[in-house]
Amino acid sequence: MNNQPELVLINGIIHTLDTHLPHVSALAIVDGKIIAVGAEAQALAGTATEVLDLQGAAVLPGLMDVHNHHMLAGQMDLFELNAVPTLGLDELLTALARWAAELGPDEWIVGGSWGSGLLQELNSAEALARFDEASGGRPALIKDDSKHNRWANSRAMQLAGIDDATADPEGGQIFRDANGKATGVLLEAGGVLVEQARERLHPTSTADLSRAAAHGIKILHSYGITGFQDAATSLQLMQALKELDDQGDLRAWVVTSMQANDFIFGTQPLGEGIISERESTRSEHHRPDFIKIFLDGVPPAGTGAFIEPYLDGVGFPECHRGHTTMDASDLEGWLMGTAERGISAKIHCTGDAAVRLVLDTVQKVREAGFEGPKYHIAHGQFVHPDDIPRFAELDVTADISPSLWFPGVIAEAMTTVLPPERASRMQPNKSLLDAGARIAGGSDWPVSVSPNVWEGIYGLITRQDPTGQFPGTLWAEQAITLDEAIRVYTINCAEAMGVAELTGSLEVGKSADFVVLSADPYTVDTAQLPAITATQTWFAGGKVYDRAADRAVPTR
């Protein structure tokens, strides 16, 4: 190893997230790793060393995102209609018609997003006729804001073999109007029928998958993110990530979550079929270490699993509680079987009944002696008070996405299906931290409009909408501190993902992953936090984003 640093940072306000040495002014880097900090680092600079004078700028460890769908986000940005979910139906159809006009006569219209609150408005023959007109005869399949549900036009349903008599698939529903006519609204696995038809008729090329993944990572770099977990990964994407890394083009720590089951995406193989191939896709920066289980759906569609019933009179059966996609024995089989092989699990849970089932099952895994596997309860917006201390007791991470619960379209949709005293008590973050739990921050991008960490941090410490579009404060008592929130998006993510020995803090021996910020989050007014941007992002000692030089990647 070369003893003279290749790169030295000086004159910075460097927040290391190392509890033993939280603030330094300099870092020294060799072969992509930190070899010294503080005055010692500055003294090591030699004649061949590149010196980055930060001129008083603030630096943090590379930000992390424990839950996103980076390839899907890349696809949306490159190839698909990408409308914000706050549009009304008229505005959505106008955007769709404008997009369709640029396509060939038989090209599919795909993308999104329609807001969850539009679900009942879309469920009519009149809305479907307007959809058909806006799409100009082309097949169209549009996702909702949760990316769990779809709206298909008449031609897309025809190509998928869906008509008024088609039975609901297991784990999904085909909505029909009062006359029994399919309206194109497809819940969960209902949408998979059309996704599979589209892929069969127009397969996505490996080149397009790689391009979309690389583009998604490029956008993440523009937000200062150098490590993330893809929350529901196909074998094809895992292979694309391995190929990118073999070419030297995967410049982020990527942990993937292999799909054990699927009610949304329509990809194959699943379960053991993808697990059996995982080691062939492992590389220096790609770690296929988790499975992903969808244990319930989303509350606005009535598919979240709750202990207490949904509201009456909102389109669900009497005393409807939703249900889990697996029973207790099936979930135990999955978690025990993968724990024996050292595989961790990320489990989608939105309702408190699903959360409880995961905790009950992990307790059995721990009692069987498996302490190594990591478990994430993904989303977990609703947690019964009795279950809060169990997260820490069982070493289960709360994988949270603030943009899914601070005041906005999704939070508003919750109020239409749940009693107000329950809908308003989402994400008990302070209670979880006070009980010793680990909280790790994710964006769920592109379910969220962007992967902007600073909007998430603002939401965590104010419980308010960082965009200012939606008024109010959601359960203010659950606000956490700025320091806690920054850890949620750095070292906590690294621990949850199993890469804390490599990244998440700026310490000697760790990868030189850091972000230079436009402002110091510890000194600006809270209201200014969402406006903080990355001016430079570095991964393993190499610059991967420079705002001054890279105007092609937008920042939000």
C-alpha positions in Angstrom: 0.0 0.0 0.0 1.2 3.5 -0.8 1.9 5.4 2.4 1.5 8.8 0.8 -2.2 9.8 0.6 -3.7 10.0 -2.8 -6.3 12.5 -1.4 -6.4 14.7 1.6 -9.4 16.8 2.7 -8.5 20.0 4.6 -10.3 22.9 6.2 -13.6 21.1 6.5 -16.3 20.8 9.1 -16.3 17.0 8.9 -19.0 15.2 11.0 -17.6 11.7 11.2 -20.5 9.9 13.0 -17.8 8.2 15.0 -18.8 8.6 18.6 -15.2 8.7 19.8 -14.1 11.5 17.4 -17.3 13.1 16.1 -15.7 16.2 14.4 -12.5 16.7 12.5 -11.2 19.1 9.9 -9.2 16.7 7.7 -9.2 13.2 6.2 -6.4 11.3 4.4 -7.2 8.6 1.9 -5.2 5.8 0.2 -6.6 3.1 -2.1 -10.2 4.3 -1.5 -9.9 4.0 2.3 -9.4 6.4 5.2 -6.0 6.1 6.7 -6.0 9.1 9.1 -8.2 11.9 10.4 -7.6 15.3 11.9 -4.2 17.0 12.2 -2.4 13.7 11.4 -4.2 13.4 8.1 -3.2 16.9 7.0 0.4 16.3 8.0 0.6 13.2 5.7 0.0 15.2 2.5 2.9 14.8 0.0 3.9 16.3 -3.3 1.8 13.8 -5.2 -1.3 14.2 -3.0 -4.4 15.7 -4.3 -5.6 18.3 -1.7 -9.3 19.1 -1.5 -9.6 22.4 0.3 -13.2 22.4 1.7 -13.0 26.1 2.6 -15.2 25.5 5.7 -17.8 23.3 4.0 -19.6 20.6 5.9 -19.0 17.0 5.2 -20.9 13.9 6.3 -20.4 10.2 5.6 -22.0 9.1 2.3 -25.7 9.1 2.9 -27.6 5.8 2.8 -31.0 4.6 1.8 -32.2 1.3 3.3 -35.2 1.0 1.0 -35.5 2.0 -2.6 -36.2 0.6 -6.0 -33.4 2.3 -7.9 -33.8 0.4 -11.2 -37.5 1.1 -11.4 -36.8 4.8 -10.7 -34.2 4.8 -13.4 -36.8 3.2 -15.8 -39.3 5.9 -14.9 -36.9 8.7 -15.5 -35.6 7.3 -18.8 -38.5 5.5 -20.4 -41.8 6.1 -18.7 -44.5 8.6 -18.0 -43.4 10.2 -14.7 -46.3 12.2 -13.3 -46.5 13.4 -9.7 -49.2 11.6 -7.6 -50.8 14.9 -6.5 -52.5 15.3 -9.9 -56.3 15.1 -10.2 -57.8 12.8 -12.8 -58.2 15.5 -15.4 -54.5 16.6 -15.0 -53.4 13.0 -15.0 -55.2 12.2 -18.3 -53.9 15.4 -19.9 -50.3 14.4 -19.0 -50.9 10.9 -20.3 -52.3 12.1 -23.6 -49.3 14.4 -24.0 -47.0 11.4 -23.4 -48.9 9.1 -25.7 -48.7 11.6 -28.5 -44.9 11.0 -28.6 -45.2 7.2 -28.9 -45.8 4.8 -31.8 -49.3 3.5 -32.4 -48.6 0.1 -30.6 -46.1 1.2 -28.0 -47.2 0.6 -24.4 -47.8 3.6 -22.1 -46.3 2.7 -18.7 -45.3 4.6 -15.6 -47.3 6.6 -13.1 -48.4 7.8 -10.7 -52.0 8.2 -9.7 -52.7 9.1 -6.1 -54.3 6.5 -3.8 -57.1 8.9 -3.1 -58.3 8.5 -6.8 -59.0 4.8 -6.5 -62.8 5.1 -6.3 -62.9 7.8 -8.9 -61.0 5.6 -11.4 -63.4 2.7 -10.8 -66.0 3.5 -13.3 -66.8 2.8 -17.0 -66.7 6.6 -17.6 -63.2 6.9 -16.3 -62.0 3.9 -18.3 -63.5 5.4 -21.5 -61.6 8.7 -20.8 -58.4 6.6 -20.2 -58.9 4.8 -23.5 -59.4 8.1 -25.4 -56.3 9.7 -23.8 -54.1 6.7 -24.7 -55.1 6.9 -28.4 -55.6 3.1 -28.9 -52.2 2.2 -27.3 -52.1 -0.3 -24.4 -51.6 1.5 -21.1 -50.7 0.4 -17.6 -50.3 3.1 -14.9 -49.1 2.5 -11.4 -50.5 4.2 -8.3 -48.4 6.1 -5.7 -47.6 3.0 -3.7 -46.6 1.1 -6.9 -48.7 -1.8 -5.6 -51.8 -1.2 -7.7 -52.4 -0.5 -11.4 -54.9 1.1 -13.8 -55.0 -0.6 -17.2 -56.9 0.6 -20.2 -59.2 -1.6 -22.4 -56.5 -2.6 -24.8 -54.0 -3.6 -22.1 -56.7 -5.7 -20.4 -57.5 -7.3 -23.8 -53.9 -8.2 -24.4 -53.7 -9.7 -20.9 -56.8 -11.7 -21.4 -58.8 -9.9 -18.7 -62.5 -9.4 -19.3 -65.6 -9.0 -17.1 -65.7 -12.8 -16.3 -62.0 -13.1 -15.3 -61.6 -14.4 -11.8 -59.6 -12.4 -9.3 -56.1 -13.9 -9.0 -54.8 -15.1 -5.7 -53.5 -12.1 -3.8 -55.2 -9.5 -6.1 -58.5 -8.1 -7.3 -60.0 -6.9 -10.6 -62.3 -4.0 -9.8 -65.7 -4.0 -11.4 -68.4 -1.4 -11.5 -72.0 -1.8 -10.3 -72.9 -3.6 -13.6 -70.0 -6.1 -13.3 -67.8 -4.5 -15.9 -64.1 -4.5 -15.3 -62.9 -0.9 -14.9 -59.2 -1.4 -15.3 -58.4 -0.8 -11.6 -56.2 -3.8 -10.6 -55.1 -4.3 -7.0 -51.9 -6.1 -6.1 -51.6 -9.4 -8.1 -54.4 -8.2 -10.4 -51.8 -5.8 -12.0 -49.3 -8.6 -12.3 -51.5 -10.2 -15.0 -51.0 -7.2 -17.2 -47.3 -6.7 -16.2 -46.6 -10.3 -17.3 -48.4 -9.9 -20.6 -46.5 -6.7 -21.4 -43.2 -8.4 -20.6 -44.1 -11.4 -22.7 -45.0 -9.2 -25.7 -42.2 -6.7 -25.3 -39.4 -8.2 -23.1 -37.1 -5.7 -21.3 -33.6 -6.1 -22.6 -30.7 -6.7 -20.2 -29.1 -3.6 -21.7 -32.1 -1.5 -20.7 -32.0 -3.0 -17.2 -28.4 -2.1 -16.8 -28.9 1.4 -18.2 -31.8 2.0 -15.8 -29.9 0.7 -12.8 -26.9 2.9 -13.6 -29.1 5.9 -14.2 -30.9 5.3 -10.9 -27.5 5.2 -9.1 -26.4 8.4 -10.9 -29.4 10.1 -9.5 -28.7 8.7 -6.0 -25.2 10.1 -6.2 -26.7 13.6 -7.0 -28.4 13.4 -3.6 -25.2 12.3 -1.8 -26.1 8.7 -1.5 -23.3 6.1 -1.7 -25.0 3.0 -0.3 -28.5 1.6 -0.5 -30.7 -1.5 -0.3 -32.8 -2.4 -3.3 -36.0 -3.5 -1.6 -37.4 -6.1 -4.1 -34.8 -7.4 -6.6 -35.2 -9.6 -9.6 -32.5 -12.1 -10.7 -32.1 -10.0 -13.9 -31.3 -6.9 -11.9 -28.9 -8.8 -9.7 -27.1 -10.0 -12.8 -27.0 -6.5 -14.2 -25.5 -5.2 -11.0 -22.8 -7.9 -11.1 -22.0 -6.9 -14.7 -21.8 -3.2 -13.8 -19.4 -4.1 -10.9 -17.2 -6.3 -13.1 -16.9 -3.4 -15.5 -15.9 -1.1 -12.7 -19.1 0.9 -13.0 -20.9 0.0 -9.8 -19.8 2.9 -7.6 -22.0 2.4 -4.5 -22.6 -0.3 -1.9 -25.7 -2.2 -3.0 -27.5 -4.8 -0.9 -30.3 -6.6 -2.7 -33.5 -8.2 -1.4 -34.4 -11.3 -3.4 -38.1 -11.7 -3.9 -39.6 -14.7 -2.0 -43.1 -13.8 -3.2 -44.5 -11.2 -5.6 -47.9 -9.6 -5.9 -46.7 -6.5 -7.7 -43.9 -6.8 -10.3 -44.5 -10.0 -12.2 -40.8 -11.1 -12.4 -39.5 -14.6 -12.4 -37.9 -16.6 -10.8 -38.9 -16.2 -7.2 -38.0 -17.8 -3.9 -35.6 -20.7 -4.1 -35.2 -20.1 -7.8 -33.5 -16.7 -7.2 -31.8 -17.8 -4.0 -30.0 -20.6 -5.8 -28.4 -18.1 -8.2 -27.4 -15.4 -5.6 -23.7 -16.3 -5.2 -23.1 -16.1 -8.9 -24.2 -12.4 -8.7 -22.1 -11.4 -5.7 -19.3 -8.9 -6.3 -17.2 -6.5 -4.4 -20.0 -3.9 -4.1 -23.1 -6.0 -4.6 -24.3 -8.1 -1.7 -27.4 -10.3 -2.3 -27.9 -11.0 1.4 -31.6 -10.6 2.0 -34.9 -12.1 0.9 -37.9 -9.8 0.5 -41.3 -11.0 1.7 -44.5 -9.1 1.0 -46.6 -9.9 4.1 -49.5 -7.5 3.4 -50.4 -4.8 1.0 -51.4 -1.1 1.5 -54.1 0.3 3.7 -55.9 2.6 1.1 -56.6 -0.6 -0.9 -57.7 -2.5 2.1 -54.8 -4.9 1.8 -52.9 -3.9 4.9 -53.4 -6.4 7.7 -54.7 -4.9 11.0 -55.6 -6.1 14.4 -58.7 -3.9 14.5 -61.1 -3.3 11.6 -61.0 -0.7 8.9 -63.8 1.9 8.8 -67.2 0.7 7.8 -68.8 1.9 4.6 -65.7 2.6 2.6 -66.1 -0.3 0.2 -64.7 -3.1 2.3 -66.6 -6.1 3.8 -68.0 -5.6 7.3 -65.4 -5.8 10.1 -62.7 -6.0 7.4 -59.1 -6.2 8.8 -57.2 -7.2 5.7 -55.0 -10.3 5.9 -51.4 -11.4 5.5 -50.2 -13.1 2.4 -48.8 -16.0 4.4 -49.9 -17.8 7.5 -47.7 -18.1 10.5 -46.3 -21.5 9.5 -45.4 -20.4 6.0 -43.6 -17.3 7.3 -41.8 -19.4 9.9 -40.7 -21.8 7.2 -39.2 -19.0 5.2 -37.4 -17.3 8.0 -36.1 -20.5 9.6 -35.0 -21.9 6.2 -33.1 -18.8 5.2 -31.6 -18.2 8.7 -30.0 -21.7 8.4 -28.2 -20.4 5.3 -27.3 -17.0 6.9 -29.8 -15.1 4.7 -31.5 -12.0 6.2 -35.0 -10.8 5.4 -36.8 -7.5 4.7 -40.5 -8.0 5.2 -43.1 -5.5 3.9 -45.7 -4.8 6.7 -48.0 -1.8 6.7 -50.6 -3.0 9.2 -50.0 -3.8 12.9 -51.2 -7.4 12.5 -48.5 -8.0 9.9 -45.9 -6.4 12.2 -46.9 -8.6 15.1 -46.7 -11.7 13.0 -43.1 -10.8 12.0 -42.1 -10.2 15.5 -43.7 -13.4 16.7 -41.8 -15.3 14.0 -38.4 -13.7 14.5 -38.8 -14.5 18.2 -38.9 -18.2 17.3 -35.9 -17.8 15.0 -33.9 -16.1 17.8 -34.9 -18.8 20.3 -33.7 -21.4 17.8 -30.2 -19.9 18.2 -30.0 -17.8 14.9 -28.6 -14.5 16.0 -26.8 -13.5 12.8 -29.6 -12.9 10.3 -30.8 -9.3 10.1 -34.6 -8.6 10.0 -36.2 -5.4 8.7 -39.9 -4.6 9.2 -40.3 -2.4 6.1 -42.7 0.5 6.4 -44.4 -0.6 9.6 -46.4 2.6 9.7 -48.7 1.1 12.3 -47.3 -0.7 15.4 -49.3 -1.8 18.4 -47.9 -0.2 21.6 -47.3 -3.6 23.1 -45.0 -4.5 20.2 -42.7 -1.4 20.3 -40.2 -2.8 22.9 -39.9 -6.1 20.9 -38.0 -4.5 18.1 -34.9 -3.9 20.3 -35.4 -7.2 22.2 -35.3 -9.2 19.0 -32.8 -6.9 17.1 -35.4 -6.1 14.4 -34.8 -2.9 12.4 -37.6 -0.5 11.7 -37.1 0.4 8.0 -39.0 3.6 7.7 -39.8 5.9 4.7 -40.9 9.4 6.0 -42.4 10.4 2.7 -44.9 7.7 3.1 -46.3 9.1 6.3 -45.6 12.8 6.8 -48.6 14.9 5.7 -49.2 14.2 2.0 -51.3 12.2 -0.5 -50.7 8.8 1.2 -51.4 10.1 4.7 -54.6 11.7 3.4 -55.6 8.4 1.8 -55.1 6.6 5.2 -57.8 8.9 6.7 -60.4 7.6 4.2 -60.1 4.0 5.4 -59.0 4.1 9.0 -60.6 5.7 12.1 -59.0 9.1 12.7 -57.4 8.1 16.0 -55.6 5.3 14.3 -54.8 7.0 11.0 -53.1 9.9 12.8 -50.8 7.6 14.8 -48.4 6.5 12.1 -44.7 5.7 12.6 -44.0 5.8 16.4 -40.3 6.7 15.8 -39.5 8.3 19.1 -41.1 5.5 21.1 -39.0 3.0 19.1 -35.8 4.9 19.7 -36.6 5.3 23.4 -37.1 1.6 23.6 -33.6 1.0 22.1 -34.7 0.0 18.6 -32.6 0.7 15.4 -34.4 2.9 12.9 -33.0 3.0 9.4 -34.1 5.5 6.8 -35.3 4.7 3.3 -37.1 6.6 0.6 -39.0 3.9 -1.2 -38.2 5.9 -4.3 -39.9 6.0 -6.8 -42.9 5.5 -4.6 -41.6 8.8 -3.1 -41.1 11.5 -5.7 -37.3 11.7 -5.0 -34.7 10.0 -2.7 -34.0 13.3 -1.0 -32.6 12.5 2.4 -32.9 16.0 3.7 -36.7 16.0 3.1 -36.8 12.8 5.1 -34.7 14.3 8.0 -37.0 17.3 8.1 -40.0 15.1 8.3 -38.5 13.0 11.1 -37.7 16.0 13.3 -40.8 18.2 12.6 -43.4 15.6 11.5 -44.4 18.0 8.8 -44.4 18.0 5.0 -41.1 19.4 3.8 -42.6 20.7 0.5 -45.2 22.9 2.3 -48.0 21.6 0.1 -49.8 19.8 2.9 -50.4 21.5 6.2 -50.4 20.1 9.7 -48.3 18.0 12.0 -48.7 14.3 12.2 -48.3 13.0 15.8 -45.8 15.6 16.9 -44.9 13.7 20.1 -43.0 11.2 17.9 -40.5 13.8 16.5 -36.8 12.9 17.0 -33.7 15.0 17.1 -31.5 16.1 14.2 -28.6 14.0 15.4 -30.8 11.0 15.7 -32.3 11.6 12.2 -28.8 12.0 10.6 -27.8 8.6 12.1 -31.0 7.1 10.7 -29.6 7.9 7.2 -26.0 6.9 7.8 -24.6 4.5 10.3 -28.0 3.0 11.2 -28.5 2.0 7.6 -25.1 0.6 7.4 -25.7 -1.6 10.4 -29.1 -2.7 9.1 -27.7 -3.6 5.7 -24.7 -5.5 7.2 -22.0 -3.1 5.8 -21.1 -1.1 8.9 -17.6 -2.5 8.9 -17.2 -0.8 5.5 -19.1 2.5 5.5 -21.7 4.6 7.4 -19.1 6.7 9.3 -15.8 8.3 8.6 -13.3 6.2 10.5 -9.8 4.9 9.8 -10.1 1.7 7.8 -13.5 2.4 6.3 -14.3 3.3 2.7 -13.8 6.9 1.9 -17.5 7.6 1.1 -18.5 11.1 1.9 -20.7 14.0 0.7 -19.8 17.7 0.7 -22.9 19.7 1.6 -24.2 23.1 0.6 -24.8 24.0 4.2 -24.0 22.5 7.7 -27.2 20.8 8.9 -26.1 21.4 12.5 -26.1 25.2 12.1 -28.9 26.0 9.7 -32.4 26.8 10.8 -34.6 23.7 10.7 -36.8 25.2 8.0 -33.7 25.2 5.7 -32.9 21.5 6.1 -34.9 20.4 3.0 -32.9 22.9 0.9 -29.5 21.3 1.7 -28.0 19.7 -1.4 -24.9 17.7 -2.2 -22.2 19.8 -3.9 -19.9 16.7 -4.3 -20.3 13.0 -3.6 -17.3 10.7 -3.3 -17.3 6.9 -3.2 -14.2 4.9 -2.2 -12.1 8.0 -2.6 -13.4 8.8 -6.1 -15.6 11.6 -7.1 -19.0 10.3 -8.4 -20.9 13.6 -8.5 -20.0 17.3 -8.7 -22.8 19.8 -8.9 -20.7 22.3 -10.6 -19.7 20.0 -13.4 -22.8 17.7 -13.7 -25.8 19.8 -14.6 -27.5 16.8 -16.4 -28.7 15.2 -13.2 -31.4 17.3 -11.6 -31.4 18.0 -7.8 -34.7 18.5 -6.0 
